[in-house]
Amino acid sequence: MTRLLGRLGGWCARHGWIVLVTWVLAAAALMGSNLAFPSPTSSDASIPGTDAQRAHDLMKTGFGSGYEAGGTVQLLVYSADGPLLEETRKEAVEDAVDRLRTMPHVAEVETPFRMGGISSNLQIGLIGVRLEGHDPDAIGTITQDLSKAADPAREAGLEVVPADNSNPAGKEIKTGPSEVVGVICALVVLVFAFGTLVAATVPIFVALVSVASGLGLIGLLGWVVDMPKQAGIMATMVGLGVGIDYALFLLSRHRRLLADGVPVVESVRRTVASSGGAVVFAGGTVIIALSALLLAGFPLLATLGWVTGISVVAAVLTSVTLVPALLGLLGHRVNALRVPFLRGSGAGGAGWAGLGAWVARRPWRVLLGAVVVLGALAAPALALKLGPIDEGYGAQGSESRRAYELMATGFGPGSNGPLIVVAELPEKVDDADDPLVEDLAREVKAVDGVAHVGDPKVNTSGRSVLLQAVPEYAPSDERTAQVVRDVRAIELPGVRVHVGGEVAGLTDAGDRLAERTPLVIAVVVLLSALLLLLAFRAPLVAVKAAVMNLVSLGAAFGALALVFSLGLGTGLVGMDPPVSSSYLAPLFFSVPIESYVPLMLFAVLFGLSMDYEVFLLTAVRQSYLRHGRNARAVAEGLGSTGRVITSAALIMVAVFTAFIAYPDSLVKTFGVGLAVAIAVDATIIRGFLVPATMVLLGRANWWCPRWLDRILPNLSVEGHEEDGSAPEPRRPEPVKAGV
């Protein structure tokens, strides 16, 4: 593989303009097509085979369009100065209702002046709008049009807010300045790392081309597959980070070879042959980890996984083609525009090598110290609180947060997450007055935690009955999930009770993910270890690398639990507390974490952590093959990669931290988890834990049984034969304690 990559890198360096123009045109065409013809996004968060999905399917059969996904829109009307029943206010609301009835796709409008349509204090009313013949994916636009049609109520001094009827997959994550901030921070780090402006801009340019190409392709795929709205932001976060990092690793290698007097094209060829191989293997581990999400049994999560993988593939392709093309075009000008007082990437290696030698002299103490620190960082993970997150934690001032508060105040906290109970009957019934239907309604009302049950509705076939149950608790309250399970446990002769709705769907998602998580973790760890075995032909190194990555994950989950589950500084990441919180809430309040977030984080972090492992092991392996002295190889490997890995980690931390500024809680969660894990991985684990364990293992690091060595294909990632340097005579290491 190294020879193939070397030939590819050399060709790209010699034909730089062709490669550059091709990539720029491809990125512009893909992104331009996506902007000109934006693909539809899917709001389908269904999970096949679950009870909530069965309830959803039954809702489509004979109950009317108002009970299908996106079939209804609710508008909340609030009077701060007095009751809505006051004549002037009532007339304004009725005028708004009349205008709503004239809007496209509106089949029926329920006035708030009905039983259950107005709060007990008479100041909050609920207008229900049933739609038909519309596109469910356009429900957001339709809702805004309906809200504007209620302007007569606003003109009378009333507040009108559309309630949030979207599910987690339908919540659009609005873009902000985070991408720009992340790129600027990455540029600053690169300037300090390289000391020249030209070198610093190369990884930024390559990453932007990579992200644009990936996002454009993802947008086009949205025409043929269901694409959740979170896809773009996840692809941008990961693609931007790995795109800059991969280009950084290649550029660092190339500049060292230029400093040694190697001609430009030959330097590019050697760089792609060696560091390019590490990029391919590192990207492969990320893609494997993300692809394993297909086994989670959650279509939304699976789609997010392979879509994010597209951005990684784009980053790998641009790294091994566009980077060598730019390096060939720039030649020695890659070191132009040097920044005064900055020494660039050549400095600092001795310091890292010194750290490696220091670790080699006291590996047991370093190992124990690192384990204690990592254990302390991971300990809070035991308090990780999973569950649905509702709009009560949304940004203050947003329409969805305001609607949530009005709904909870006027109709109880459970009204923001009603349960849709659909029962299959053993025989046909004529109407809702049938004794069997009344028994069902009575049983649902008797469930502990159910505050209110609406009037039953029988479908056209008479074999199914639907009713709405409002819990006593908010959607994010863990007790609501128990209410879902208790309603499903109702037993009536021949009746099968199903529960749908957002809360029920997320409850099923949590149960499904809890069941599949061990399988996903096992597959990711085993396949990643196998890929490392193919790369380094060293079983112990492969197993150890997989274990080290799991350790960094523990620290990430500990940080998530500390910030969100324990609430120590939730306000510092820009989240607003619930209205009912104490005076300490602006900084400290608990927020649940969506049940699918840990598994998604696991896949992304495991792959990203493996990147640094591959680059460090590649350098150590190259040194070991030259002279055969393990402790010296560890010190040299850490010395040659320490500065570049640290720079790469700083870039990723900067990019992921910038995304914490997004108003969406899901993005904040990913930003915190990714930033902490990368920081811990690049410092404590790669700087102390990995070198200490490699020193202690000695020659066993590179041991491989003969039978295994014979059957493994030759996919060496080191590319040492391409370096042009003859190996030193291999001398046995002195037998010395701790070395």
Sequence and secondary structure as in RCSB ss.txt:
>XXXX:A:sequence
MTRLLGRLGGWCARHGWIVLVTWVLAAAALMGSNLAFPSPTSSDASIPGTDAQRAHDLMKTGFGSGYEAGGTVQL
LVYSADGPLLEETRKEAVEDAVDRLRTMPHVAEVETPFRMGGISSNLQIGLIGVRLEGHDPDAIGTITQDLSKAA
DPAREAGLEVVPADNSNPAGKEIKTGPSEVVGVICALVVLVFAFGTLVAATVPIFVALVSVASGLGLIGLLGWVV
DMPKQAGIMATMVGLGVGIDYALFLLSRHRRLLADGVPVVESVRRTVASSGGAVVFAGGTVIIALSALLLAGFPL
LATLGWVTGISVVAAVLTSVTLVPALLGLLGHRVNALRVPFLRGSGAGGAGWAGLGAWVARRPWRVLLGAVVVLG
ALAAPALALKLGPIDEGYGAQGSESRRAYELMATGFGPGSNGPLIVVAELPEKVDDADDPLVEDLAREVKAVDGV
AHVGDPKVNTSGRSVLLQAVPEYAPSDERTAQVVRDVRAIELPGVRVHVGGEVAGLTDAGDRLAERTPLVIAVVV
LLSALLLLLAFRAPLVAVKAAVMNLVSLGAAFGALALVFSLGLGTGLVGMDPPVSSSYLAPLFFSVPIESYVPLM
LFAVLFGLSMDYEVFLLTAVRQSYLRHGRNARAVAEGLGSTGRVITSAALIMVAVFTAFIAYPDSLVKTFGVGLA
VAIAVDATIIRGFLVPATMVLLGRANWWCPRWLDRILPNLSVEGHEEDGSAPEPRRPEPVKAGV
>XXXX:A:secstr
 HHHHHHHHHHHHHTHHHHHHHHHHHHHHHHHHHHHS          TTSHHHHHHHHHTTTS GGGSTT EEEE
EEE SSS TTSHHHHHHHHHHHHHHHTSTTEEEEE SSSTTSB TTSSEEEEEEEE SS GGGHHHHHHHHHHHT
HHHHHTT EEEE     GGG      THHHHHHHHHHHHHHHHHSBHHHHHHHHHHHHHHHHHHHHHHHHHTTTS
   TTHHHHHHHHHHHHHHHHHHHHHHHHHHHHHTT  HHHHHHHHHHHHHHHHHHHHHHHHHHHHGGGGGS HH
HHHHHHHHHHHHHHHHHHHHHHHHHHHHHHGGGGG SB TT   TTTTHHHHHHHHHHHHHSHHHHHHHHHHHHH
HHHGGGGG  B    GGGS TT HHHHHHHHHHHHH GGGGS EEEEEE SS  SSTTSHHHHHHHHHHHHSTTE
EEE   EE TTSSEEEEEEEESS TTSHHHHHHHHHHHT  BTTBEEEEESHHHHHHHHHHHHHHHHHHHHHHHH
HHHHHHHHHHH  HHHHHHHHHHHHHHHHHHHHHHIIIIIS TTGGGGT    TT  TTTTT     B TTHHHH
HHHHHHHHHHHHHHHHHHHHHHHHHHH  HHHHHHHHHHHHHHHHHHHHHHHHHHHHHGGGSS HHHHHHHHHHH
HHHHHIIIIIIIIIHHHHHHHHGGGGG   HHHHHHS    SS GGGS             TT 
